[in-house]
Amino acid sequence: SHHSVCCSHLHRVFWLQLLCDCQTDTSRELEHIHYITGSKMFPDALISCIDYFWMNIFIIARGYPSKLDPTWGCFEKDQAEALNSLGHHVTILSVDTRFRFYWRKLGIQCGMHNNIATFNVFLLPYALLFFLPKKIKEWFYAWQLEILYKRAKQQNGTPDVIYSHYLNNTLKAIPLRKKYNI
């Protein structure tokens, strides 16, 4: 069928981006889909096509909303819920580097929220590393992210895709992608 033909020619990561673009039925989003795919497929057909590609997705996020901080990571949470509603298994990884005046547990916190696995690590605020060289701060963040990745992989399997929306998170995801060939 037309759906299976178009699915076989496009990369899985491309579908992930299109998922976010085709949640509503606006003409601008349809034009975007038409331009990228070279096809006049409609969002419903596109979404049914995506059903062939169930994915295990790890999202590297800024954080995950909580009662103390309900907006922290809310954008990533919305994306995770949208992907999960389409049948994908979604795991959120976040390294908490904020300087806050309320207590947070040290170490790795794991949870399940709306069928989305969350892994967050807090060791110390980056403000305390201010005077250290940039390379040491980057290494410290990467080390924490890799610990989270290994824990999440152990519990939820190898991801098909590591997704991050913000440039800062993307730069930190690249070494994981290369090291683990994702």
Number of C-alpha atoms within 10 A of each C-alpha: 5 9 15 11 10 14 17 11 9 11 9 17 14 11 17 17 11 20 18 13 17 18 13 10 12 11 9 10 17 18 14 14 20 14 11 11 15 10 11 11 15 13 20 12 11 18 17 12 18 21 13 12 14 15 21 19 23 25 24 24 27 24 25 22 15 11 6 8 11 10 13 15 17 17 15 22 22 11 16 23 18 16 20 20 13 15 15 18 20 24 26 30 26 24 21 20 17 13 11 8 6 6 6 11 9 11 12 16 13 16 12 11 11 10 14 18 19 23 23 22 21 17 15 15 13 16 10 10 13 10 9 10 9 11 9 11 15 11 12 14 16 17 12 19 22 16 13 23 23 13 16 21 14 10 10 16 12 17 20 15 17 22 20 21 14 12 9 11 17 15 11 18 19 13 13 16 12 9 8 9 8 12
